[in-house]
Amino acid sequence: MKHGIIRWLVTIVVVGLVLLKAASFTIREGEFAVVTRFGKPCRVIRNAGLHPRWPWPVETANKIDARRRVYTTRFAETLTRDKKNVILVNFAVWSVEDPLRFLQAVGSAQEAESKLDGMISNAKNAVMGGYNLTALVSTVAESLKVEEIEAAILEEIKDQARTSLGLTLWHVGIKRMALPEENVRYVFDQMRAERAQFAARAIAEGRRQAAAVRAQTEVEKAAIVAHAQEEAALIKGQAEAEAAGLYAKAQRTDPSFFEFLRSIEALQKLLGEKTTVIMRTDSDPFRLLEEEPTSRR
């Protein structure tokens, strides 16, 4: 009797578990679910946990991964504004925003990424048509526009991805870049030209600074010379004034001795070591040559 009761209890529990499993489903964190009734969507569930449903085949829970995913595109060749071919590999960070639209439009992550590939390719071709190759490959930092190009591609397709696929595009970037063989030489020539321009600007700036330094030096030199000349003129004027004072004092003290000194100075200025002068000696200052020194005392 006891064994029969136990068998019935076990049977009831098993049947209950089967009915519970058939009449409910579990949503984990990072998942959405779209419940369909006889194939038609009836509700969307975004909260994790245990949720009821009618057993299959009445209702079916279609679970959708809501986490962010990264998709890498295939190698694709595109044309720049200056008619140069470049091969780009892009990546996109995306997640499901509208589960119902996602399920109706694509139904799976693989199909969604296939659609994204085409969108990114079209947007990339449109955006790169407005940029030269130097926006991707350049030795001049100001010429590089990679982030600007990535933002433009994202802006080009994010609304379309939301409305047509139910996706949110978080970021579109350039993962790799390659050049066709015929463009490699052009890129290197362009880099050399950019380096030459940079060097020319550096040389011109160096010459400009050198000219400015020279000009400043000349100004300072002229100021120093002028100041020195001014001081020299002042000193010379003071010395001449003192000499004139001494001469005046000597003249007042002994006029004849003063006259004698001035005559000597005149002779020193006129006669050098090898100078021969033939003049009359009875006039100043040459008459001093015939007079006895004692006559001047």
Contacts in CASP RR format, 6 or more apart in sequence:
PFRMAT RR
TARGET T0000
AUTHOR 0000-0000-0000
METHOD contacts of the structure
MODEL  1
MKHGIIRWLVTIVVVGLVLLKAASFTIREGEFAVVTRFGKPCRVIRNAGL
HPRWPWPVETANKIDARRRVYTTRFAETLTRDKKNVILVNFAVWSVEDPL
RFLQAVGSAQEAESKLDGMISNAKNAVMGGYNLTALVSTVAESLKVEEIE
AAILEEIKDQARTSLGLTLWHVGIKRMALPEENVRYVFDQMRAERAQFAA
RAIAEGRRQAAAVRAQTEVEKAAIVAHAQEEAALIKGQAEAEAAGLYAKA
QRTDPSFFEFLRSIEALQKLLGEKTTVIMRTDSDPFRLLEEEPTSRR
19 55 0 8 1.000
22 55 0 8 1.000
22 56 0 8 1.000
23 52 0 8 1.000
23 53 0 8 1.000
23 54 0 8 1.000
23 55 0 8 1.000
24 50 0 8 1.000
24 51 0 8 1.000
24 52 0 8 1.000
24 53 0 8 1.000
25 33 0 8 1.000
25 50 0 8 1.000
25 51 0 8 1.000
25 53 0 8 1.000
25 61 0 8 1.000
26 49 0 8 1.000
26 50 0 8 1.000
26 51 0 8 1.000
27 33 0 8 1.000
27 45 0 8 1.000
27 47 0 8 1.000
27 48 0 8 1.000
27 49 0 8 1.000
27 51 0 8 1.000
27 63 0 8 1.000
28 48 0 8 1.000
28 49 0 8 1.000
29 48 0 8 1.000
30 48 0 8 1.000
30 65 0 8 1.000
30 66 0 8 1.000
30 67 0 8 1.000
31 48 0 8 1.000
31 63 0 8 1.000
31 64 0 8 1.000
31 65 0 8 1.000
31 66 0 8 1.000
32 44 0 8 1.000
32 45 0 8 1.000
32 46 0 8 1.000
32 63 0 8 1.000
32 64 0 8 1.000
32 66 0 8 1.000
32 96 0 8 1.000
32 99 0 8 1.000
33 44 0 8 1.000
33 45 0 8 1.000
33 51 0 8 1.000
33 61 0 8 1.000
33 62 0 8 1.000
33 63 0 8 1.000
33 64 0 8 1.000
33 99 0 8 1.000
34 41 0 8 1.000
34 43 0 8 1.000
34 44 0 8 1.000
34 45 0 8 1.000
34 61 0 8 1.000
34 62 0 8 1.000
34 64 0 8 1.000
34 99 0 8 1.000
34 100 0 8 1.000
34 103 0 8 1.000
35 41 0 8 1.000
35 42 0 8 1.000
35 43 0 8 1.000
35 44 0 8 1.000
35 45 0 8 1.000
35 53 0 8 1.000
35 59 0 8 1.000
35 60 0 8 1.000
35 61 0 8 1.000
35 62 0 8 1.000
36 42 0 8 1.000
36 59 0 8 1.000
36 60 0 8 1.000
36 62 0 8 1.000
37 54 0 8 1.000
37 58 0 8 1.000
37 59 0 8 1.000
38 57 0 8 1.000
38 58 0 8 1.000
39 60 0 8 1.000
41 100 0 8 1.000
41 103 0 8 1.000
41 104 0 8 1.000
42 59 0 8 1.000
44 99 0 8 1.000
44 100 0 8 1.000
45 51 0 8 1.000
45 61 0 8 1.000
46 66 0 8 1.000
46 99 0 8 1.000
51 61 0 8 1.000
53 59 0 8 1.000
53 61 0 8 1.000
62 103 0 8 1.000
64 96 0 8 1.000
64 99 0 8 1.000
64 102 0 8 1.000
64 103 0 8 1.000
65 96 0 8 1.000
65 109 0 8 1.000
66 95 0 8 1.000
66 96 0 8 1.000
66 99 0 8 1.000
67 95 0 8 1.000
68 93 0 8 1.000
68 94 0 8 1.000
68 95 0 8 1.000
68 170 0 8 1.000
69 93 0 8 1.000
69 94 0 8 1.000
69 95 0 8 1.000
69 109 0 8 1.000
69 113 0 8 1.000
70 91 0 8 1.000
70 92 0 8 1.000
70 93 0 8 1.000
71 91 0 8 1.000
71 92 0 8 1.000
71 94 0 8 1.000
71 113 0 8 1.000
71 116 0 8 1.000
71 117 0 8 1.000
72 89 0 8 1.000
72 90 0 8 1.000
72 91 0 8 1.000
72 175 0 8 1.000
73 89 0 8 1.000
73 90 0 8 1.000
73 91 0 8 1.000
73 92 0 8 1.000
73 117 0 8 1.000
73 120 0 8 1.000
73 121 0 8 1.000
74 89 0 8 1.000
74 117 0 8 1.000
75 87 0 8 1.000
75 88 0 8 1.000
75 89 0 8 1.000
75 178 0 8 1.000
76 87 0 8 1.000
76 88 0 8 1.000
76 89 0 8 1.000
76 121 0 8 1.000
76 124 0 8 1.000
77 85 0 8 1.000
77 86 0 8 1.000
77 87 0 8 1.000
77 180 0 8 1.000
78 85 0 8 1.000
78 86 0 8 1.000
78 87 0 8 1.000
78 88 0 8 1.000
78 124 0 8 1.000
78 125 0 8 1.000
78 128 0 8 1.000
78 129 0 8 1.000
79 85 0 8 1.000
79 86 0 8 1.000
79 125 0 8 1.000
79 128 0 8 1.000
79 129 0 8 1.000
80 86 0 8 1.000
80 128 0 8 1.000
80 129 0 8 1.000
80 130 0 8 1.000
80 131 0 8 1.000
80 132 0 8 1.000
80 133 0 8 1.000
80 135 0 8 1.000
80 136 0 8 1.000
81 128 0 8 1.000
81 129 0 8 1.000
81 130 0 8 1.000
81 131 0 8 1.000
81 132 0 8 1.000
82 132 0 8 1.000
82 133 0 8 1.000
84 132 0 8 1.000
84 133 0 8 1.000
84 183 0 8 1.000
84 186 0 8 1.000
85 179 0 8 1.000
85 180 0 8 1.000
85 182 0 8 1.000
85 183 0 8 1.000
86 128 0 8 1.000
86 133 0 8 1.000
86 136 0 8 1.000
86 177 0 8 1.000
86 178 0 8 1.000
86 179 0 8 1.000
86 180 0 8 1.000
86 183 0 8 1.000
87 177 0 8 1.000
87 178 0 8 1.000
87 179 0 8 1.000
87 180 0 8 1.000
88 124 0 8 1.000
88 128 0 8 1.000
88 174 0 8 1.000
88 176 0 8 1.000
88 177 0 8 1.000
89 174 0 8 1.000
89 175 0 8 1.000
89 176 0 8 1.000
89 177 0 8 1.000
90 120 0 8 1.000
90 124 0 8 1.000
90 153 0 8 1.000
90 172 0 8 1.000
90 173 0 8 1.000
90 174 0 8 1.000
90 175 0 8 1.000
91 172 0 8 1.000
91 173 0 8 1.000
91 175 0 8 1.000
92 116 0 8 1.000
92 120 0 8 1.000
92 169 0 8 1.000
92 171 0 8 1.000
92 172 0 8 1.000
92 173 0 8 1.000
93 169 0 8 1.000
93 170 0 8 1.000
93 171 0 8 1.000
93 172 0 8 1.000
94 112 0 8 1.000
94 116 0 8 1.000
94 161 0 8 1.000
94 167 0 8 1.000
94 168 0 8 1.000
94 169 0 8 1.000
94 170 0 8 1.000
95 167 0 8 1.000
95 168 0 8 1.000
95 170 0 8 1.000
96 102 0 8 1.000
96 166 0 8 1.000
96 167 0 8 1.000
96 168 0 8 1.000
97 162 0 8 1.000
97 166 0 8 1.000
97 167 0 8 1.000
97 168 0 8 1.000
98 162 0 8 1.000
98 166 0 8 1.000
101 165 0 8 1.000
101 166 0 8 1.000
102 112 0 8 1.000
102 165 0 8 1.000
102 166 0 8 1.000
102 167 0 8 1.000
105 112 0 8 1.000
105 115 0 8 1.000
105 164 0 8 1.000
105 165 0 8 1.000
105 166 0 8 1.000
106 112 0 8 1.000
106 115 0 8 1.000
106 165 0 8 1.000
112 165 0 8 1.000
112 167 0 8 1.000
115 164 0 8 1.000
115 165 0 8 1.000
116 161 0 8 1.000
116 165 0 8 1.000
116 167 0 8 1.000
119 157 0 8 1.000
119 160 0 8 1.000
119 161 0 8 1.000
120 153 0 8 1.000
120 157 0 8 1.000
120 172 0 8 1.000
122 157 0 8 1.000
123 153 0 8 1.000
123 156 0 8 1.000
123 157 0 8 1.000
123 172 0 8 1.000
124 153 0 8 1.000
126 156 0 8 1.000
127 149 0 8 1.000
127 152 0 8 1.000
127 153 0 8 1.000
127 156 0 8 1.000
128 149 0 8 1.000
131 145 0 8 1.000
131 149 0 8 1.000
133 183 0 8 1.000
133 186 0 8 1.000
133 187 0 8 1.000
133 190 0 8 1.000
134 140 0 8 1.000
134 143 0 8 1.000
134 144 0 8 1.000
134 190 0 8 1.000
134 194 0 8 1.000
135 143 0 8 1.000
135 144 0 8 1.000
135 145 0 8 1.000
135 146 0 8 1.000
135 148 0 8 1.000
135 149 0 8 1.000
136 144 0 8 1.000
136 145 0 8 1.000
136 146 0 8 1.000
136 149 0 8 1.000
136 174 0 8 1.000
136 177 0 8 1.000
137 177 0 8 1.000
137 179 0 8 1.000
137 187 0 8 1.000
137 190 0 8 1.000
137 191 0 8 1.000
138 144 0 8 1.000
138 190 0 8 1.000
138 191 0 8 1.000
138 194 0 8 1.000
139 191 0 8 1.000
139 194 0 8 1.000
139 195 0 8 1.000
139 198 0 8 1.000
140 194 0 8 1.000
140 198 0 8 1.000
143 194 0 8 1.000
146 174 0 8 1.000
149 174 0 8 1.000
150 171 0 8 1.000
150 172 0 8 1.000
150 173 0 8 1.000
150 174 0 8 1.000
153 172 0 8 1.000
153 173 0 8 1.000
154 169 0 8 1.000
154 171 0 8 1.000
154 172 0 8 1.000
154 173 0 8 1.000
157 169 0 8 1.000
157 172 0 8 1.000
158 168 0 8 1.000
158 169 0 8 1.000
161 167 0 8 1.000
161 168 0 8 1.000
161 169 0 8 1.000
162 168 0 8 1.000
162 169 0 8 1.000
179 187 0 8 1.000
247 258 0 8 1.000
250 257 0 8 1.000
250 258 0 8 1.000
250 261 0 8 1.000
251 258 0 8 1.000
256 296 0 8 1.000
257 296 0 8 1.000
260 288 0 8 1.000
260 296 0 8 1.000
262 285 0 8 1.000
263 284 0 8 1.000
263 285 0 8 1.000
263 288 0 8 1.000
264 285 0 8 1.000
264 288 0 8 1.000
266 285 0 8 1.000
267 285 0 8 1.000
267 286 0 8 1.000
267 288 0 8 1.000
270 277 0 8 1.000
271 277 0 8 1.000
279 286 0 8 1.000
280 286 0 8 1.000
281 287 0 8 1.000
281 289 0 8 1.000
281 290 0 8 1.000
282 290 0 8 1.000
288 296 0 8 1.000
END
